[in-house]
């Protein structure tokens, strides 16, 4: 049987999709483009209304190009609106997040016998991957007023530390040289486990790894990026000098309304600590514009904060009402034209940040992993560079950073 995997959204979904592919390939399935596949698994996001719409459009496009295909849908949109998803043409199964880990996606078709092992599915290069994204935790118990994810992912659930480390060994044995550690609320890792290991425990274990591998820590809430984690990253060549710390907004008034448990000054101090300990670190952030109650004063305050922060890139999200969240009922709503204009302005600030960071690194040599066609590589501090000559994909090189 031929399958295709279509993934939307966060790194957690990317990690989940790799597990699904692992199961399919272990039972004899082979990868194919969606228009040639017998089965397409669509792993959806629902963080915004646009994410829902993107999933629907993708499913309709797949079915138009492949009228006989079976479509199985999972992820956050499938969890939040299962009936709406099930009504789409050729959707034969809707799998909520609560069943994603246990569901046998191979039951959709007849498969040849398999040994249940990873086969060739984990090898670098599957579905265009070079680095592996490994989920160690899912679920979230924070109550951010705009976020639907606690309802679609459920309570925080961590994988036991020995299981995580076994998966790391397995991935390294399969040939991976870079592994991104991710979770829905990664900083809560271990709080639900009997022996209560912490994210710091895990990061320290990875920082002491003996194999020639790089671990990249995925998005961390600011309150979870402890001094111990920063110091461990600074001290270990196994840990990428790369942080992603969602600020969400640069005004204490709106952070309180968003129910974010930190202040702008806390965030500023954290970024300063990282920049001092690891001057070459990449530090990205998320920003929401157009949150209910945002006015020109709030936006000016945030713009000033962003101009002062030594960040390296921004992900900008225009606010989107998610029914079932507290923010849906909040007033006043921000006019759509203001949201679009503010989003453009913040994206421009982010572009200047990225350009400034790259310029600060130009001429430096950084270790990088070869990706794509062998003519590109990604540095440990998350800069993509073009190489002067082709190299073997998934190989380490010393790359000189240019101005881009």
TITI-363164 format. One record per residue (C-alpha): x, y, z; residue in one letter. Coordinates in steps of 0.25 Angstrom, whole numbers, plus 5000, padded with zeros to 4 digits. Example, Ala and Ser with C-alpha at 12.3 -4.5 7.8 and 13.67 -1.06 7.14 Angstrom:
# TITI-363164
504949825031a
505549965029s
//
This chain:
# TITI-363164
500050005000x
500550144997x
500350255007x
500550405008x
500650485021x
500250635021x
500550715034x
500150845039x
500550935051x
501550915062x
502750825064x
501950735073x
501150705061x
502350675052x
502850585063x
501450515063x
501450495048x
502850425048x
502350325058x
501150305049x
502050285037x
502850185046x
501650095048x
501250105034x
502650075028x
502849965038x
501649895032x
502149905018x
501550035013x
502350115004x
502350265003x
501650334990x
501150474986x
499750504991x
499150494977x
499750354976x
499450294990x
498450194994x
498450265008x
498650405012x
498850435027x
498550585030x
499150635043x
498450765046x
498650895054x
497550975060x
498251095067x
497551195057x
496351195048x
497351205037x
497951065041x
496551005041x
496351055027x
497651015022x
497350875026x
496050875019x
496650925007x
497750825007x
496750705008x
495950754997x
497150784988x
497650644991x
496250574988x
496150654975x
497450604970x
497250464975x
495750424975x
495950284981x
496850324992x
496550295007x
496750415016x
497050395031x
497050525039x
497650545053x
498250655061x
497650775068x
496550815057x
496050675056x
495950675072x
495250805073x
494250785061x
494150635058x
492850645051x
493250755042x
494450685038x
493750555036x
492750615027x
493850645017x
493850565004x
494750435005x
495050445020x
494850305025x
495450325039x
495550435049x
496550415061x
496550505072x
497950545079x
497450455091x
497550335082x
498650375073x
499750305081x
498950175082x
498250165069x
498750065058x
498850145046x
499150025038x
497749965040x
497250065029x
497749965018x
498249825017x
499749815019x
500849715017x
501449645030x
502449735037x
503349705049x
502849835056x
504249895056x
504650025051x
505049965037x
505650075029x
504650175034x
505450255044x
506650275035x
506950415031x
506350455018x
505050395020x
503950505015x
505050605013x
505550605027x
506950615032x
506750655047x
505850575055x
504750635064x
504550555077x
503350585085x
503550555100x
502250615106x
500850655101x
499650735107x
499650865114x
499050915127x
499351065126x
498051145124x
498551255114x
497251325110x
497451315095x
497851175094x
497051055090x
498150955091x
497850905106x
496450865101x
497050785088x
498250725095x
497750705109x
498550695122x
500050695122x
500650555120x
502150525120x
502850405114x
503750335125x
505250385124x
505750245121x
504850225109x
505250365104x
506750325105x
506450195098x
505850265086x
507050355086x
507950235085x
507050175074x
507050305066x
508550325067x
508750175063x
507850205051x
508750315047x
508150445052x
509150545056x
508250655060x
507050635069x
506050735073x
505350715087x
503950765087x
502650765095x
501350845095x
501750905109x
503150855109x
503550925122x
502550835129x
503250705126x
503350605137x
502350675146x
501350565144x
502350445146x
502450375159x
503950405160x
503750545155x
504950565146x
504950715141x
505350775128x
506650815134x
506950665137x
506650625123x
507450745117x
508650705126x
508550565121x
508650605107x
509750705109x
510650595114x
510350505102x
511550435097x
511150415082x
511450525072x
510050585072x
509350715074x
508150735082x
507250855079x
506250895090x
504950935084x
504051045089x
504051085104x
503151165112x
503951285118x
503651235132x
504151095129x
505551145123x
506251135136x
507751185139x
508151035140x
507651005126x
508351135121x
509651095128x
509550955123x
509350995108x
510451095110x
511450985115x
511150865106x
511450855091x
510350755090x
509250855092x
508950955081x
509151105085x
507751125080x
506551175089x
505051195085x
504351275096x
502951325093x
502751465098x
501351475092x
501251625095x
502151735100x
501151805110x
500951755124x
499451805123x
499251705111x
500051595117x
499151595129x
497951595120x
498551475112x
498851405126x
500351395123x
501051365136x
502251465134x
502451615132x
503251685121x
504351715130x
504451565134x
504551535119x
505551645116x
506451595128x
506351455122x
506851495108x
507951575114x
508451455123x
508451365110x
509151475102x
510251495112x
510451345115x
510351305100x
510651435091x
510451355078x
509151285082x
507951295073x
506751345081x
505351345074x
504051385079x
502551385076x
501651505076x
500151515075x
499551645070x
498151695070x
497751625084x
496451685089x
496651815096x
497951845089x
498051995086x
499152085080x
499752115093x
499951965096x
500551945082x
501452065083x
501952005096x
502151865090x
502851925078x
503851995087x
504151865095x
504451795082x
505351895077x
506151875090x
506151725091x
507351655085x
506451545078x
506851485065x
505451455059x
503951465061x
502751385058x
501551475057x
500151425059x
498951515056x
497951485067x
496851385064x
495651365072x
495551215077x
494151175082x
494251125095x
495451215100x
495251325110x
495751425100x
494551405090x
493651475100x
494651595102x
494451735097x
494751815090x
495151745077x
496251805069x
495851845055x
496351745044x
497051855036x
497851895049x
498251755052x
498751735038x
499551865038x
500151835052x
500551695047x
501251755035x
502051845044x
502451745054x
502851655043x
503751765038x
504351775052x
504651625052x
505251635038x
506251745043x
506551655055x
506851535046x
507751625037x
508451685049x
508751555055x
509251495042x
510151615040x
510751595054x
511051455051x
511651485037x
513051435035x
512951335047x
513151185045x
512051105051x
511750955051x
510650925042x
509850805037x
509650785022x
508250785018x
507350785005x
508150764992x
509550764999x
509750904996x
509150965008x
509450945023x
508850995036x
509751045047x
509651005062x
509151145064x
508051125054x
508551205042x
508451145028x
509651155019x
509951125005x
511151035003x
512251054992x
512250914988x
511250794989x
511350705002x
510750585006x
509350615013x
509350585028x
510850615029x
511550715038x
512250825032x
512950955037x
512251065030x
512651205029x
511451295031x
511151405020x
510251525020x
509151455013x
//
